[in-house]
Amino acid sequence: MFRRNRRGTADAGPAPEALRLVKVSRTYGSDDSAVTALDGVTLSLARGTFTAVMGPSGSGKSTLLQCAAGLDRPDRGIVVVDGTEMTGDGEAALTRFRRERIGFVFQQYNLLPTLTVAQNTILPLKLAGRRVDRRRVKEMLTAVGLGDRLGHRPDQLSGGQRQRVAIARALVTEPRVIFADEPTGALDTRSAREVLELLRDAVRTHGRTVVMVTHDPVAASYADSVVFLADGRLAGEMPAPTVDAVAERLAHLGDGVTAGV
Amino acid sequence: MFVLAMRSIRQRPGRFMATLLSAFLGAAIIMTFNSMHDTAGQRGVDSVSAETLSTTAAVVGGYGTLLVFFAVASTVTVNIRQRTAEMELLRCSGATPGQFRRMVVGESVAVALIGAVVAIGPAMLGGRLLLEMFQDTGQVADSVSYSFGPVALLTGIDITLLATVGAAFLAVRRATRRRPPRGGARTLLAYAALVLGALGVCSTFAFSATDAALMAPPVYGAVLLSAGFALLTPRLLSGMLGRLPLAGASGWVAVRTLRERASQLSGVLMPLTLFTCLATATLYMQAVENDVIDASGVPKSVDAKNLETLNLTVVGIIVVFACIMLVNSLYAATTYRRREFGQQRLAGATPGQVLGAVGVEGLVLTATGVSFGSVAGLAGILPFTMVRTDSVWPEQGLGMWLGIVAVAAVATLGTSLGTARRTLRTPAVEAVALAA
């Protein structure tokens, strides 16, 4: 009952702010060998935006995504998704929080090898105990161009097709925010373009909010804005990014940080 | 490739523990019982002692060897099936399927040899204890000294090697094929086991009621039957699964996973079926045998009582071995599913739901393995009872069987749930990133 109600209020109207991080810090290891992956990051993303998070290796972009998505717990700071603070302790509570609000797309797809395309897509609904509208699932898979592969298993699909199943799976629960971790990292250029267009479409047509971690300036150019990260801190933002501007900025990211210190 | 094989063992000894443990235990069991042949074959052993020793070696050593063969083979199969990711990696770095096969088979030869050699010491100790028990119960003359000779050594090493390498060869051949094979060799093996098993069980009738080796053919037959069933059940299971009325997300995931993994299940079903079958068959036969001795009118002497204990101990060793093998291969099979569990969690499954699905799978497995194991066991018990006594059914109640079922269920569910719980301690993101 409690869960239904909560979902009900969320459905009444999404919060204008899809994601907010306040002074989020995350340190790995202890004492001597401690590595600060995130150092007091504060960030706010409006509903219906497509944001790319960029930075050199080890800049903390994956940690940022995992903390924001409830896959990892920050040591300090607050994470607010769709107007609700993420407070759950324990994996079960966090999982329930996530599946009401968050969808994922990973570089390695993470589809279950034992399930078919259609079964993989409805898995989050099944796990959340929600009703499965088969017609809608079929529509969704048709929309990502896989309407004729419902009974295939992941190992019978190409990388690009697998990633499109993953996107359909992320969209099926109608999440407030979709987190994508290097979604095109393992794909060829053409498949990558299809995947990026689907993500942009989710924002434009369906009003979802997408946060994508990437190191590829081309991928980032599909976003509305790019957030740069260096050494666990925010290092600037770029609205309406182009490939060249992003690449240029990325190349000089190290300089900027040094100059700032 | 041999160098790579050795390096692969040295770098990740943990991955070979399951295979090593099964090779070690298997070789130890075979050598322990077969050293009775060596002991009996020494000069100056009186004929009564020699007969007792070689009967034990032939009967228990015989079906024990058969059990070891199937149990070791299934453990090896479970372990190699999990290495497709590594295989992909090697293929990408330029290894041909043939090279990969040689590597895996080379590894299993090494592991089997290590296991068998390490087993020599414990087997000598076990054999000595066994002989002492025979001497304490007056079955064997006190003057007989223990000998660990060529029969024990050769059978121990040969059977372990044959089971390990044979299974490795079949499993890796299956894994390196691009298209999923139809499992021709497997089906053939299954039917051969069933036919031989049926013959073994029927040949019980050719023995007389007082034959010392009367217990051998029905147990041989039962073990072969259960191995045959275990090889064939996955296919039957995948058909039946669709009709299981399982509700809830965990049930939904479990049924779909089981149906897809059905072909891999025989590795786990094998030890489960073998355990149930062997425990049921040998314990009931021993109970029938004891009753017959009791009923023969001779007042129960201390010796007769000791003999009962001795027989149960010998049977107990084999049953315990079967149970360890069950736990061993289930542990290996579940550990390897860390990534799959991680993916379920990322798709929105709570730890409870993951464990729920594992529990449902465990229940289905237990029900299947116990049913077929019991049928195979019964197929051995009935002919034995008919020849040894006047009745068809043993007089013992269902109590013992229920106990065996309980042990099988606890071992299966306990191992798979306990192992799954442990893998859940790793954060989902890490679990997915780990390569096998």
Boltz contact constraints between the chains, C-beta under 6 A:
constraints:
  - contact:
      token1: [A, 71]
      token2: [B, 429]
      max_distance: 6.0
  - contact:
      token1: [A, 91]
      token2: [B, 351]
      max_distance: 6.0
  - contact:
      token1: [A, 92]
      token2: [B, 350]
      max_distance: 6.0
  - contact:
      token1: [A, 92]
      token2: [B, 351]
      max_distance: 6.0
  - contact:
      token1: [A, 92]
      token2: [B, 352]
      max_distance: 6.0
  - contact:
      token1: [A, 95]
      token2: [B, 350]
      max_distance: 6.0
  - contact:
      token1: [A, 99]
      token2: [B, 348]
      max_distance: 6.0
  - contact:
      token1: [A, 110]
      token2: [B, 343]
      max_distance: 6.0
  - contact:
      token1: [A, 110]
      token2: [B, 346]
      max_distance: 6.0
  - contact:
      token1: [A, 110]
      token2: [B, 432]
      max_distance: 6.0
  - contact:
      token1: [A, 112]
      token2: [B, 343]
      max_distance: 6.0
  - contact:
      token1: [A, 114]
      token2: [B, 257]
      max_distance: 6.0
  - contact:
      token1: [A, 114]
      token2: [B, 260]
      max_distance: 6.0
  - contact:
      token1: [A, 115]
      token2: [B, 256]
      max_distance: 6.0
  - contact:
      token1: [A, 123]
      token2: [B, 347]
      max_distance: 6.0
  - contact:
      token1: [A, 124]
      token2: [B, 347]
      max_distance: 6.0
  - contact:
      token1: [A, 124]
      token2: [B, 348]
      max_distance: 6.0
  - contact:
      token1: [A, 126]
      token2: [B, 249]
      max_distance: 6.0
  - contact:
      token1: [A, 126]
      token2: [B, 252]
      max_distance: 6.0
  - contact:
      token1: [A, 127]
      token2: [B, 249]
      max_distance: 6.0
  - contact:
      token1: [A, 127]
      token2: [B, 348]
      max_distance: 6.0
  - contact:
      token1: [A, 127]
      token2: [B, 349]
      max_distance: 6.0
